Amino acid sequence: MSTVQDILVYITVAIAVGYLVKKFLLPRSLFARKKNSSKGCGEGDCGCH
């Protein structure tokens, strides 16, 4: 039973470390999503968003 707990602990630690690396060490440009600019704003850009 302790081996199952060890495996779960290692998986949890790996997920936590992966989250922290993604959050603080990797640049945001890797995960930036392009925003859909098809919102009806009229002919020109009104600067409302």
Secondary structure, DSSP 8 states (H G I E B T S, - for coil): -HHHHHHHHHHHHHHHHHHHIIIIIS-GGGT-------S---SS-----
